[in-house]
């Protein structure tokens, strides 16, 4: 039996979707303007290549990799896909310059600079080496500054995202930045788990979206089975930001599933603050103890499977993750949902048939 041809409304909707994210697909050189969020330990050769092969744009999470490890990871990813993919670098990495050298050596087409404002020469070096630079903008003023400094595209990520987060929601960032920044493509991220939301942000002016949590339970993702089960069981309200107990000791908020480790982090803060108040620790030493609490915690959860004591970083969109499935199937669902919602709007906007005369 031949497959049914799409309805006129769906065919028109699919064409509209292609137009809506064309700026993004042209910029990244992919079929769908859906970026894989860079998740440390998980956004490696298997998941990144699978996302690119499925029509999206995979991003290697460099995280704490050494230049030698990044060199190997880029090589191994390139063996698994002929489609474009990028690398996400942390701006505060002590070997940032050497990591940039590795990206330029491999002629990586797109490099994201995350975790803070890129240092002066980083954008220039990458662009001169032929790479397109993606930067993260948590506010409109910073977005404008990054564009002036030469960023080729921006990601605006709301607090619904997993991992390190800012204070503003995705919806508010989108309303603030999308109408104002038109010089470069803007990618929306944070809490996106369905195609309906993709279509909504594209219609608001985004050139694409970035998704992380939705891909944790991909068949190709190397996350430990316990980690994936935690995502499948989790609801949006279970993914909460870490809490800071004392303004003197700032804690960069991290959104993750609450567990025993979360409680121990609160206890650690109380203990360190008491030691500081008694004069047993300097402020710098106390701050370091708090910051080092989670060292290795993501790996313990994501790779080793210790979801009670490790950090199960997750965005609020985990409530939309219901099972393990191949990346290609996830893309099929997302695109289908986006087409469905656009088709309904087209049908609702169509003029009613004229009433019969006589």
N, C-alpha and C positions, 0 to 999 in steps of 0.2 A: 504494500500500500504506500502510495506517495504521501509525504508529509503535507499537512494542510498549509496553504499559503497564509501568511499573516493577514489580519483584517486591515482595511485601509487606514484605520486609526492607529493601529500598532505600527504599521510601516511608516506612517508619518511621524509617529512618536520616536521611532528608532532613528529616523533621519534628524529629528530635532535634537535628540541626545547627542548625536555625532557633531552637530553644529555647536551645541552648548559647550562641549569640552574640547573643541578643536584646537583652541589656543594651547591647552594643556597637552593634548596628544602630539601636536606639532613640536612643542618645546621638548618633550621627553622622548619623542620618537617611538611611541607605543600606541597600541590600539585603543586602550581605555586609560583615561587620566586618573588612575587609582594607584597611589603610591603605597608601598608597604612601609609602615612605620619602622624605624630602626630600633629594634629591641635587642639589647645586649644579650649575648649568648644564643639567641634564637634566630636573629636575622643574619644567617650565615649562608654558605654556598647552596644548601638544599632548598631552603625556603625562598631565598632571593631568586635563584634561577627558576623555581617553580612559578613565582609571581610574574617574572618577566616572560616566561614561556606561555603563560595563560593570557597575556595581553596587557598586563599592568606594568608597573615599573618597580623592580626590586631595589632595595637599598641595604648594603652591607652595614651593619652596626659595628663600627670600629671600637667604640667604647674604650676599654683599657688595653686594646691590642698593642703589641710592639710593632714597629715597622716591618720586621721580618714576618710576623704572623699575618699582618694585613697583606703583604706581598703574596703569601701563599693563598690566602683566602680569595683574593681577586683572581689569581690564576685558576684556582679550582672552580670558581663560579663561572668563569669564561669557558671552561671545558663543558659546562652543563647547559649553557644557553648561548645562542647567537644573537639574542635580543639585547638591547641596551639595558644597563643597570648602573646604579650609582653607589657612592660611598658616603656614609655619614661620619664626620669627624667631630670630636668634642674640642671646643676651642681652648679649654684649659688644660688639655693633654700636654705633659711636659715635652713630648716628642712631636708636637704638631708640625713643625717644619719638615722633619724627616718623613712624617706620614704624607704630607703634601707631595714630597718628592716621589714617594711610592705611587701615588695616584697619577702623577704626571708621567712617570715612567711607563705605566700601563695604559696611558691615554684614556683614563676614565672620563666618560663624557660629562657626568654631572657629579658634583661634590656638594654635600650639605655641611654647613658649619653651624653646629648646635651647641647649646649649653652656655650661651653668653654672647656678647658682641664680638664679632671676629676681630682679631688684632689687625693693625693697620695694613700690613703688606700681604696678608693671607688671600684676600679677594683678588688683589692685583696679580699675585703670583699664579694663582689658579687660572685666571682668565688669560693671562699671557701664555700659559701652557696649553690653552685650548679647551679647558673645562668650563662648563656653565656652573655658576655658583648659586646655591639655594641657601637662604638665611631664614632664621626664625624671628618673627616679630610679635612680641607680647603686647604691643600698644601702637597706636597710630604714629606717635612721634618717632618711635624707634623704626617703624616701617619706612617712614620718609627718609630717615637718616641712612638706613641700609640701602635704599634705592639710590640715594646720592652717592654712596660709597661704592656703587657698582654691582650690587646683587642683581642677578638675572631673574630671580623668582623668589617669592616669599612663601613661608608656611606660617599660618596663624593657627595656633593650637590652644584650645580652651581647656579649662580645668577639669573637664570630664575625662580627659585622657588618663592613661595609666603611666606609672613612673613619676618622674619629676614634673611638677605642674606649676602654673602660675595662678593668679587669683581671679581671673576673669573667665566667664563661660564662653563656650564656642559661639553661641547665638549672639552675644553682645559684641564679641570681637568681630564677627562677620558684619554686623550692622555698622560698626565703627570704621572698619578698614576697607571692606569691599567697595563701597561707593567712592572712597577717596584715593585709592591706589589703583590706577589703571595703566601705569607705565610698564608694569611687568606682570606676568601671571601670578596669581595668588591662590595658594592651595589651602583648603580648610581642613582642620584636624581636631579630633577630640570628641569622643562619644558617638562616632558615626558607625553604624552597624548594618544599615539597610540601604537599598537602592532608592527608597523614597527620599531619605535625607540627602543622598547624593544629588538627586534631581533638584531638590529645594535649594541647596547651596549653589549649584550651577546656575539656576535661574536668578539667584541673587547677585551673580557676577563672578563667582569663583571659576577658576580654570580647571579645577580638579579637586580631589580629596586625598587625604592620607588616612590609612587605617592600620592599626596594629593589633589590638585585642581580637579582632575578627579572624586573624590568621593564626592565632596561637594553637587552635585545635585543627589546623590543616594537617592532613595526613603527612605531608612533606616536612612539617615542623619537627625539630628534634627535641622539643620539650618533653620532659619526663611524663609518663602516663598519669602520675599523681597530679602533676601541674595541670594537665588537660582536664582531668576529672574535676578539679577545683573550679575551673572555668565553666564547665558544663553545669555544675551544681549551683554556681554563684548567681546572685541577682544583682541588679544595679546598685541597690542600697548597701551591698556587702563590700563594695570597693570604696574605701574611705581614705581621706588624706591623713598623713601622720600629723600628730599634734605637738605643738611647741608649748612648753610649760613656763618658760621664763624669757622675757624680751631680751635679757642680757646674753642669752645663748640661742641665737637664731637657728631654726631648723628649716631647711629647704623642704617644702611639703612634697611627699611622695604618695601617690594614690596606689593602694594595694588592698588585698583582702585582709580583713582583720583576723589575727590568729594569736597564738601564744607569744610569738616574737613581738607583736605589736604591744602586748601588755608589758613584756620585759623592757621594751624601749622606754615606756613611760616610767617604769621603776628605775631604769638606768639614769634617766634625766633627773629624777628626784634625788637619787644617791649622789650624783655629781654636783648638783646645785647645793646640797647640804655640805659636801666636802669643801666647795668653794666658799660658802658662807662661814665655815669654821676656819678658813685660812689654810686648809690642807692642800688646795690646788690653786694654781694661778688661773686667771680667766682663759688664757690661751690653752693651757693644758686641759681645762675642763671642756672647752669647746671641742678640742681634738677627740677627747674620749666620747663625746656625744656623736660626733661625725663618724667616728670609726666603728660605731656599734653595728652598722649594717654592712660593713666590709665583707664581701663574699656572700651576702645573704641572698641575692638574686640567683646566683649560681646554685646555692644549696637547694633552693626551691625548684628552679626551672630545669636544672640538669640532674641534680642528685635526688630530687623528689621529696625533700623534707619541707612539706608545705605547712607544717606547724611552727617551725622555728625559722625558716627562711622567709624571704620577702616575696610574696606572690603579687608582684606588680600587675595591676589590671585596671583597665578603663571601665567606666560605668556601662559601656556597651556589652559587657560580658553577659548581661541578661538576654542578649540576642544570640548568644552562642549556645546551641542546643545539642550539637553532636560533632564528632570528628568527620571530616570530609575532605576530599582533594581540593587543592587550590582552584583548579579549573572549574569545579562544581560551584565553589563559592562565588567565583566571578560570574558564572552563568546566572546564579540566583540574584546577585546584586544588579547586574545589567537588566535582567528580566523585571525586577521590581521597579527600577527606574523607568523602564519603558511602559510598564503597566500604569504607573501614576501619571505619566505624561499623556498616555492614550486616553485615560479617563477625562483629563482636562480638555483634550481635543474634542472628545465626544460630547462633553457637557457644553462646550462652547459652540457646537454646530447648531445652525438654525433649525428650528422645528419644521417638519413637513407642513406645507400650507394646507389649510382646511379645504375640503372639497367644496366646489361651488354648486349651489342649487340644492 
